Amino acid sequence: MPIAADLLAIMPFPDIDPIAFSIGPLAIHWYGLAYVAGILLGWAYARRLAANESLWPGNVSPISREQLDDFIVWAALGVVLGGRLGYIFFYDLPAVLRSPVRALEIWNGGMSFHGGLTGTTIAMILFARRNAIPIWSLFDIVATVVPFGLFFGRIANFINGELWGRLTDVAWAVVFPTGGPFARHPSQLYEAGLEGIVLLLVLAALVYGMRALKSPGFITGVFVCGYALSRIFVEFFREPDAQLGYLLGTNWLTMGMVLSSPMILLGLWAMLRARRQAALQL
């Protein structure tokens, strides 16, 4: 197999300006629009799920559309704060300790999915308790719509030319302007496809085809497990963060794998728990 570094450019990077448009001095970035699109589409889909009472235990929706409207603010705060803090603690802590102002520089590294998941989980627990909503059903409805955000977020990563993949000679390789004159896996698109499109379709099939929302926690388990498996798979094609590199050996363990591995066990536990609870109620 020829060394990718010696290959000619296989596919030029589609040079898309990271700034979608400007309003005077205010620059609107694709990354920010991706978050907005993911949240709004997820919110619209969640409202549709909540309105379909036949999908839920006892044919009664556990949450109203008005409560979902309120929750969107909690979810956005959980995603943004958790995502940024997660990136700092998991990937960039030494640099932030040397220069604390770096914590506010979201263009240096950006966000962490695992941190955003933690922040959103805390927001869900607090919101569910405050509004007397069954926690596992709230987990399920959020898990069902998260792939929207994952899809648009990874597309924005691709547009920004960041989080690119390892060197390769596959026909669809891309030469990223920030990745040197080398052909690389467009790993952002792999993640957009697996974590976004595939996971969204799998969850939708379970929700509408198998009425999985009637077993609170099952959809959550499928999402957590599905995301972890997708992320671990793509990590074999994705270049690890430069400040961390490979954690074990050459071309082997990455921080993404370490953070995702426990999620498989957590997802399996949630699915088994949901099935046991459903069996007890028969």
The 8 nearest C-alpha neighbors of each residue, nearest first, counted from 0:
[[1, 2, 168, 3, 167, 169, 6, 5],
 [2, 0, 3, 5, 168, 6, 4, 167],
 [1, 3, 4, 5, 0, 6, 168, 167],
 [4, 2, 167, 6, 5, 168, 166, 1],
 [3, 5, 181, 2, 6, 182, 166, 180],
 [6, 4, 3, 2, 7, 1, 181, 182],
 [7, 5, 3, 4, 8, 2, 182, 181],
 [6, 8, 9, 5, 182, 181, 4, 3],
 [7, 9, 10, 182, 174, 6, 11, 181],
 [10, 8, 7, 172, 182, 173, 170, 11],
 [9, 11, 173, 8, 172, 174, 12, 171],
 [12, 10, 174, 173, 13, 8, 9, 175],
 [11, 13, 175, 174, 14, 173, 10, 176],
 [14, 12, 15, 11, 158, 10, 175, 173],
 [13, 15, 12, 16, 158, 11, 176, 160],
 [16, 14, 13, 158, 17, 159, 18, 12],
 [15, 17, 18, 14, 19, 158, 159, 29],
 [18, 16, 159, 28, 29, 19, 15, 158],
 [19, 17, 28, 16, 20, 27, 29, 26],
 [18, 20, 28, 29, 27, 17, 16, 21],
 [21, 19, 27, 18, 26, 22, 28, 25],
 [22, 20, 26, 25, 27, 23, 24, 19],
 [21, 23, 25, 24, 26, 20, 27, 19],
 [22, 24, 25, 21, 26, 20, 27, 18],
 [25, 23, 22, 26, 21, 27, 20, 18],
 [26, 24, 22, 23, 21, 27, 20, 28],
 [27, 25, 21, 20, 28, 18, 24, 22],
 [26, 28, 20, 18, 19, 21, 25, 29],
 [29, 27, 18, 19, 30, 31, 17, 26],
 [28, 30, 32, 19, 31, 17, 155, 18],
 [31, 29, 33, 155, 28, 32, 34, 152],
 [30, 32, 34, 33, 28, 29, 35, 27],
 [31, 33, 29, 35, 34, 30, 36, 28],
 [34, 32, 151, 30, 36, 31, 35, 152],
 [33, 35, 37, 31, 32, 36, 38, 148],
 [34, 36, 32, 38, 33, 37, 39, 31],
 [37, 35, 33, 39, 34, 38, 40, 32],
 [38, 36, 148, 147, 34, 40, 35, 39],
 [37, 39, 41, 35, 36, 40, 42, 34],
 [40, 38, 42, 36, 41, 37, 35, 43],
 [41, 39, 43, 42, 37, 38, 36, 44],
 [40, 42, 144, 38, 44, 39, 43, 37],
 [41, 43, 39, 45, 40, 44, 38, 46],
 [42, 44, 40, 46, 45, 41, 39, 47],
 [45, 43, 47, 41, 46, 42, 40, 48],
 [46, 44, 48, 42, 47, 43, 41, 49],
 [47, 45, 49, 43, 48, 44, 64, 50],
 [46, 48, 44, 50, 45, 49, 43, 51],
 [49, 47, 45, 51, 46, 50, 44, 140],
 [48, 50, 46, 47, 51, 60, 45, 62],
 [49, 51, 47, 48, 52, 46, 60, 64],
 [52, 50, 48, 49, 53, 54, 47, 60],
 [51, 53, 60, 58, 59, 54, 55, 50],
 [52, 54, 58, 51, 55, 59, 56, 57],
 [55, 53, 52, 210, 51, 212, 213, 58],
 [54, 56, 213, 58, 212, 52, 53, 60],
 [57, 55, 213, 58, 59, 54, 214, 212],
 [56, 58, 59, 55, 213, 53, 60, 52],
 [59, 57, 53, 52, 55, 56, 54, 60],
 [60, 58, 52, 57, 55, 56, 61, 53],
 [59, 61, 52, 62, 55, 49, 58, 50],
 [62, 60, 132, 59, 133, 136, 63, 49],
 [63, 61, 60, 49, 66, 132, 64, 67],
 [64, 62, 66, 65, 67, 49, 61, 60],
 [63, 65, 67, 66, 46, 68, 49, 62],
 [64, 66, 68, 63, 67, 69, 62, 70],
 [67, 65, 69, 63, 68, 64, 70, 62],
 [68, 66, 70, 64, 69, 65, 71, 63],
 [67, 69, 65, 66, 70, 71, 64, 42],
 [70, 68, 66, 67, 71, 72, 65, 73],
 [69, 71, 67, 73, 72, 68, 74, 66],
 [70, 72, 74, 73, 69, 68, 75, 67],
 [73, 71, 75, 70, 74, 69, 76, 68],
 [72, 74, 70, 76, 71, 75, 122, 77],
 [75, 73, 71, 77, 72, 76, 119, 70],
 [74, 76, 72, 78, 77, 73, 71, 79],
 [77, 75, 73, 79, 74, 78, 80, 72],
 [78, 76, 118, 119, 74, 81, 75, 80],
 [77, 79, 115, 75, 81, 82, 76, 119],
 [78, 80, 82, 76, 81, 77, 83, 75],
 [81, 79, 83, 82, 77, 76, 78, 84],
 [82, 80, 118, 115, 114, 84, 78, 77],
 [115, 81, 83, 114, 111, 110, 85, 79],
 [82, 84, 110, 86, 85, 80, 81, 79],
 [85, 83, 87, 81, 86, 82, 80, 88],
 [84, 86, 114, 82, 88, 83, 111, 87],
 [87, 85, 111, 83, 89, 90, 110, 84],
 [86, 88, 91, 84, 92, 85, 90, 89],
 [89, 87, 92, 85, 86, 90, 91, 84],
 [90, 88, 86, 87, 85, 91, 92, 254],
 [89, 91, 86, 87, 88, 92, 243, 242],
 [90, 92, 87, 94, 93, 88, 95, 89],
 [91, 93, 88, 95, 87, 94, 96, 90],
 [94, 92, 96, 95, 91, 97, 90, 98],
 [93, 95, 97, 96, 92, 91, 98, 101],
 [96, 94, 99, 98, 92, 97, 101, 93],
 [97, 95, 93, 94, 98, 99, 92, 101],
 [96, 98, 94, 95, 93, 99, 92, 101],
 [97, 99, 95, 96, 100, 101, 94, 102],
 [100, 98, 95, 101, 96, 102, 97, 94],
 [99, 101, 102, 98, 103, 104, 95, 96],
 [100, 102, 104, 99, 103, 95, 98, 107],
 [103, 101, 100, 104, 99, 95, 87, 105],
 [104, 102, 101, 100, 105, 99, 106, 83],
 [105, 103, 101, 106, 102, 107, 100, 109],
 [104, 106, 109, 107, 103, 108, 102, 83],
 [107, 105, 104, 109, 108, 103, 110, 101],
 [108, 106, 105, 104, 109, 101, 102, 103],
 [109, 107, 106, 105, 110, 86, 91, 104],
 [110, 108, 105, 106, 107, 83, 86, 111],
 [109, 111, 82, 83, 86, 108, 112, 85],
 [110, 112, 86, 82, 114, 85, 113, 115],
 [113, 111, 115, 114, 82, 116, 110, 85],
 [112, 114, 116, 115, 111, 117, 85, 82],
 [115, 85, 113, 82, 81, 117, 111, 116],
 [82, 114, 116, 81, 78, 112, 118, 117],
 [117, 115, 113, 119, 114, 118, 112, 120],
 [116, 118, 114, 120, 115, 119, 81, 113],
 [119, 117, 81, 77, 115, 121, 120, 116],
 [118, 120, 77, 122, 116, 121, 117, 78],
 [121, 119, 123, 117, 122, 118, 116, 124],
 [120, 122, 124, 118, 119, 123, 125, 117],
 [121, 123, 119, 125, 120, 124, 77, 73],
 [124, 122, 120, 126, 121, 125, 127, 119],
 [125, 123, 121, 127, 126, 122, 128, 120],
 [124, 126, 122, 128, 123, 127, 129, 121],
 [125, 127, 129, 123, 128, 124, 122, 130],
 [128, 126, 132, 124, 130, 129, 125, 131],
 [129, 127, 131, 125, 126, 130, 124, 132],
 [128, 130, 126, 127, 131, 125, 132, 124],
 [129, 131, 127, 128, 132, 126, 66, 125],
 [132, 130, 128, 127, 129, 133, 126, 134],
 [131, 133, 127, 130, 134, 61, 62, 128],
 [134, 132, 136, 135, 137, 127, 131, 61],
 [133, 135, 137, 136, 127, 132, 138, 124],
 [136, 134, 138, 216, 215, 137, 133, 139],
 [137, 135, 139, 215, 138, 134, 133, 140],
 [136, 138, 134, 140, 139, 135, 141, 133],
 [137, 139, 135, 136, 141, 140, 142, 219],
 [140, 138, 219, 136, 142, 137, 218, 141],
 [139, 141, 143, 137, 142, 138, 136, 45],
 [140, 142, 143, 138, 144, 139, 145, 137],
 [143, 141, 139, 145, 140, 144, 219, 138],
 [144, 142, 140, 141, 145, 202, 139, 199],
 [143, 145, 41, 141, 142, 146, 147, 45],
 [144, 146, 147, 142, 148, 143, 141, 149],
 [147, 145, 195, 149, 148, 199, 144, 150],
 [148, 146, 37, 150, 145, 149, 144, 195],
 [147, 149, 37, 151, 146, 150, 145, 152],
 [148, 150, 146, 152, 195, 147, 151, 153],
 [151, 149, 195, 191, 147, 148, 153, 152],
 [150, 152, 33, 154, 148, 153, 149, 37],
 [151, 153, 149, 155, 154, 33, 150, 148],
 [154, 152, 156, 187, 191, 155, 150, 151],
 [153, 155, 151, 157, 156, 152, 158, 150],
 [154, 156, 158, 30, 152, 153, 157, 29],
 [157, 155, 153, 159, 154, 161, 158, 160],
 [158, 156, 160, 154, 155, 159, 187, 161],
 [157, 159, 155, 160, 156, 15, 154, 17],
 [160, 158, 156, 157, 17, 161, 155, 16],
 [159, 161, 157, 158, 175, 156, 177, 163],
 [160, 162, 163, 156, 159, 157, 177, 158],
 [163, 161, 156, 164, 187, 238, 160, 237],
 [164, 162, 161, 186, 185, 237, 238, 187],
 [163, 165, 237, 184, 238, 186, 183, 236],
 [164, 166, 238, 183, 237, 236, 184, 167],
 [167, 165, 183, 3, 182, 184, 181, 164],
 [166, 168, 3, 183, 169, 182, 184, 165],
 [167, 169, 3, 170, 172, 182, 166, 6],
 [170, 168, 172, 171, 167, 184, 9, 183],
 [169, 171, 172, 168, 9, 10, 173, 167],
 [170, 172, 169, 173, 10, 9, 184, 185],
 [173, 171, 184, 183, 169, 182, 170, 10],
 [174, 172, 10, 182, 183, 12, 11, 175],
 [173, 175, 182, 11, 12, 181, 183, 8],
 [176, 174, 178, 177, 12, 160, 173, 179],
 [175, 177, 178, 179, 174, 160, 12, 180],
 [178, 176, 175, 179, 160, 161, 174, 180],
 [179, 177, 175, 176, 180, 181, 174, 163],
 [178, 180, 181, 177, 176, 175, 174, 182],
 [181, 179, 174, 178, 182, 8, 4, 176],
 [182, 180, 4, 179, 174, 183, 3, 166],
 [181, 183, 174, 173, 172, 166, 167, 8],
 [184, 182, 166, 172, 167, 165, 173, 164],
 [183, 185, 164, 172, 186, 165, 167, 173],
 [186, 184, 187, 188, 164, 163, 173, 183],
 [187, 185, 189, 164, 184, 188, 237, 163],
 [186, 188, 190, 153, 189, 185, 157, 191],
 [189, 187, 191, 186, 190, 185, 192, 154],
 [190, 188, 186, 192, 187, 191, 193, 233],
 [189, 191, 193, 187, 188, 192, 194, 186],
 [192, 190, 150, 188, 195, 153, 189, 194],
 [191, 193, 196, 189, 190, 195, 194, 188],
 [192, 194, 197, 190, 195, 191, 196, 229],
 [195, 193, 190, 198, 191, 226, 192, 146],
 [194, 196, 150, 146, 191, 192, 149, 193],
 [195, 197, 192, 199, 198, 193, 200, 194],
 [198, 196, 193, 200, 199, 195, 192, 201],
 [197, 199, 201, 194, 200, 196, 195, 202],
 [198, 200, 196, 202, 197, 146, 201, 195],
 [201, 199, 203, 197, 198, 202, 204, 196],
 [202, 200, 198, 204, 203, 199, 197, 205],
 [201, 203, 205, 199, 204, 200, 143, 206],
 [202, 204, 206, 200, 205, 201, 207, 199],
 [205, 203, 208, 201, 202, 207, 206, 200],
 [204, 206, 209, 202, 208, 203, 211, 207],
 [207, 205, 210, 211, 203, 204, 208, 212],
 [208, 206, 210, 204, 205, 209, 203, 54],
 [207, 209, 204, 205, 210, 206, 203, 211],
 [208, 210, 205, 211, 207, 206, 204, 212],
 [211, 209, 206, 207, 212, 54, 208, 213],
 [212, 210, 206, 213, 209, 205, 214, 218],
 [213, 211, 214, 210, 55, 215, 206, 54],
 [212, 214, 56, 55, 211, 215, 210, 54],
 [215, 213, 212, 273, 211, 277, 217, 216],
 [216, 214, 136, 135, 217, 212, 273, 213],
 [215, 217, 135, 219, 273, 218, 269, 139],
 [216, 218, 270, 220, 273, 219, 215, 214],
 [219, 217, 221, 139, 220, 216, 222, 211],
 [220, 218, 139, 216, 222, 217, 221, 142],
 [219, 221, 266, 269, 270, 217, 223, 218],
 [220, 222, 218, 224, 219, 223, 225, 266],
 [221, 223, 225, 219, 220, 224, 226, 142],
 [224, 222, 266, 220, 226, 225, 221, 262],
 [223, 225, 263, 266, 227, 221, 222, 226],
 [226, 224, 222, 228, 227, 223, 221, 229],
 [225, 227, 229, 223, 224, 228, 194, 222],
 [228, 226, 259, 230, 224, 229, 225, 262],
 [227, 229, 231, 225, 230, 226, 232, 224],
 [230, 228, 226, 232, 227, 231, 193, 225],
 [229, 231, 227, 233, 232, 228, 226, 234],
 [230, 232, 234, 256, 228, 233, 229, 227],
 [231, 233, 229, 230, 234, 235, 228, 236],
 [232, 234, 230, 235, 236, 231, 237, 229],
 [233, 235, 237, 231, 236, 232, 230, 255],
 [236, 234, 233, 232, 237, 231, 251, 250],
 [237, 235, 234, 233, 164, 165, 186, 184],
 [238, 236, 164, 234, 165, 186, 235, 233],
 [237, 239, 164, 165, 163, 240, 236, 162],
 [240, 238, 244, 241, 237, 253, 245, 243],
 [239, 241, 243, 242, 244, 238, 90, 162],
 [240, 242, 244, 243, 239, 238, 245, 90],
 [241, 243, 240, 244, 91, 90, 239, 94],
 [244, 242, 241, 240, 245, 239, 90, 246],
 [243, 245, 239, 241, 240, 242, 246, 253],
 [246, 244, 253, 252, 247, 251, 250, 243],
 [245, 247, 252, 253, 244, 248, 254, 243],
 [246, 248, 252, 245, 251, 249, 253, 250],
 [249, 247, 251, 250, 245, 246, 252, 253],
 [248, 250, 251, 245, 247, 252, 246, 244],
 [251, 249, 245, 248, 252, 235, 247, 253],
 [250, 252, 249, 248, 247, 245, 253, 246],
 [251, 253, 247, 246, 245, 256, 254, 250],
 [254, 252, 245, 256, 255, 246, 239, 257],
 [253, 255, 257, 256, 258, 252, 246, 239],
 [256, 254, 258, 253, 257, 259, 234, 231],
 [255, 257, 259, 231, 253, 254, 258, 260],
 [258, 256, 254, 255, 259, 260, 253, 252],
 [257, 259, 255, 256, 260, 254, 261, 113],
 [258, 260, 227, 256, 262, 257, 261, 255],
 [259, 261, 262, 257, 263, 258, 256, 227],
 [262, 260, 263, 264, 259, 265, 258, 257],
 [261, 263, 265, 259, 260, 264, 266, 227],
 [264, 262, 224, 266, 261, 265, 260, 227],
 [263, 265, 267, 266, 261, 262, 268, 224],
 [266, 264, 262, 268, 263, 267, 269, 261],
 [267, 265, 220, 224, 223, 269, 263, 268],
 [266, 268, 264, 270, 269, 265, 220, 263],
 [267, 269, 265, 271, 266, 270, 272, 264],
 [270, 268, 220, 272, 266, 267, 271, 216],
 [269, 271, 217, 220, 273, 267, 272, 268],
 [272, 270, 274, 268, 273, 269, 275, 267],
 [271, 273, 269, 275, 270, 274, 268, 276],
 [274, 272, 270, 276, 217, 216, 271, 275],
 [273, 275, 277, 271, 276, 272, 278, 270],
 [276, 274, 278, 272, 277, 273, 271, 279],
 [277, 275, 279, 273, 278, 274, 272, 280],
 [276, 278, 274, 280, 275, 279, 214, 273],
 [279, 277, 275, 281, 280, 276, 274, 273],
 [280, 278, 276, 277, 281, 275, 274, 273],
 [279, 281, 277, 278, 276, 275, 274, 214],
 [280, 278, 279, 277, 276, 275, 274, 214]]
